[in-house]
Amino acid sequence: MTSDIRNICAAYASMYNTDLKNQLQEGRDGFSDMDISLLTNVQIQDIVEEVVEEMFNAGNGFIDIEVQMEDMFNHARTAFDKSVKRSEKIDRVENAFTTVMESISSKANRTMVETFMKYRQTKKYQESQTHRLGISLKESNTFYGRSVSGSKLSVKSKITEMMKSSAERIASGDSNVAQELD
């Protein structure tokens, strides 16, 4: 039996078994509800860049973000839901995080955050100029464009939510990553 059929059988059985229903609900997280099928890897990387930028602006350091990211992915991989689609989502988002964090860490330690923030400001300016000139309005005027922008917002909010949960787990000492650092 494939994992998807097993998940359907478990979901059906949970309708009549409250313990199983609670177990299924505990196994769900942002990745379970995330729809990245319309997004390219570049778009996912842009979303991750925005999340990392917000975290830097909130006062998190590079190491803090890296530890939260590692905890988020470790927690996601140990969840009850082990479907192939979910694993693919985790892999795509993890690859985007890895790419962003590697691009930041490739700079000298002293200037890596400043360089990243300057890059993001330049990118925002370029995007606003492109939008103002009407060069990339094709996506915003189509159903596809609206779907993609809705997916981007949803994915960003779910990633942000999961990173906050990771920070809380780390702060409370419930994280395997935090225990490894001690």
N, C-alpha and C positions, 0 to 999 in steps of 0.2 A: 504494500500500500504506500503511495507517495505521501510526502509530508503535507501537501495541500489537502488531500482527501482525509488524512488523519486529523488535520486541523478542523475540517468541516464536521467530521464525526464528533470530535471533542466539543465543538461549539453546539452541535445539536444536543449532545448528551448534557451539556451544561444548563440547558433550558429546564431540565428536570432535577438537576443536582446542584444545590446552592454552593456546596464546597468547591465543586469543579468550576462553577461560574466565577467564584471569587478568585480561584487560582488562575483562570484565563485572564481575568481583568488585571491581576497583579503582573502578569507577564507582558502586558501591553505598555508601550511607551511611545515617544514621539516618532520613532522609526516605523512602528506598526501603522500609524495613521498618516504617515507622510506619503505624498504622491509626487515622485520626481520623474515620472515617465515622460513628461513633456519637456523636461529640462536637459540641456546639454551639460557636459562636464564643466565647460567654461562658466555657464550660468550658476552651477552649484558652487564653483570656486568663488564667483563674485559674491554669492550669499555668505559664504564662509568668511570672506574678507570683511564684509559688513559686520558680521557678528564679532570677529576679532577686533575690529576697530572700536566697536561699542564697548567691548571688554577693556581695551586699553584706556578709553575715555572714562570708564568707571573706576579706574585706578588699579586694575589687575596688571601684574607683571607678566613677562614672557613665560617664566617658569610656572606661574599660577595657571595660565591658560593651557600650557602644555599638560600639566597634571590633571586639570579638569577634563581636557580632551581625552586623555588616556583613560581616565575613570569612566567617562561617558561611553566610550567604545567597549571597554571591558564589561561594564554593566549591561550594555545592549547585547553583547555576545552570550551572556549567561542567562538571558531571559528565557521564559518558557516557550515563546514563539520562535521556532527554528526554521521557518519557511525559506525557500530559496529566494523568493522575491525580496523578503526582508533582509536577508544576508547581502543581496546585491545592493540594496539601498545603503546599508551600513558601509559596504566597501566603497561605494561611490563617494559618500560624504567623507569617509575617512581619508580617501585619496586626496580629496580637495583640501582637507585640513592639513594633511602632511605636506602638500605642495605649498600652501600658504605659509605654514610654519617654517619650512625649509627656506623659502624666499626671504623671510624675515631674518632667520638666523644666519643667513649667508653674509649679512653685513657685520661690521664690527660690533661687539657687544654694547659699546657705548652709544652707538647711533642707530641700532637696529629698529627701535620703536619709532624714533623720529623719522627715519627714512621711510618706514612703512606708512606713517601718518601723512607724510608729504606726498607719497605715491597715491594714497587714497584721495587726497584733496585735488591733486592733478586729474585723477580719473573722474571725479565728480564734475570738475569743470569741463572736461572734454565731453562727458555725457550730456551736460546741460547745453553745450554749444551745438552738439550734434542734434539734439532734440529741438533746439531753437531754430536751427536751419532746416529742419524737416527731413533730414537725411534718413533717419531710421523710424519714421512714423508708420511704416508698413505694419509692424507688429502691433502697435497700439490701436490701429484701426480695424483689426480683424478679431474674429472670435478666438483664434489661436493665440493672438497677442494677449487678449484678456485672460485666457486660461493660463498662459505662462506667467503673467504678472500675479495672478491669484495664487498659483503654485509657489512662486518665489516668496510671497509674503507668508504663506502657510509654512513652508519649509524653514524660513528664517525664524519664525516665532517658535516652532517646535525645537529647533537647534538651540535657540536661546534658552528655552524652558529646560531642556535636558542639561545644558551647561550649568544652569542655576542649581538643578537637582544634584549634579556632580559636586558643585561647590559645597552644598549643604551636607552631602555624604562625607566629603573630605573633612569639613569642619567638625562633624560629629564623631569622626573616627570610624565610620562604617565602611569606608572604602578600602579595598584591597591595595589600591595604589598608594593611599596615605600610609598604610601599614608597612609597605615595602620601603617607603622613604624614611621611616623612623629608625 
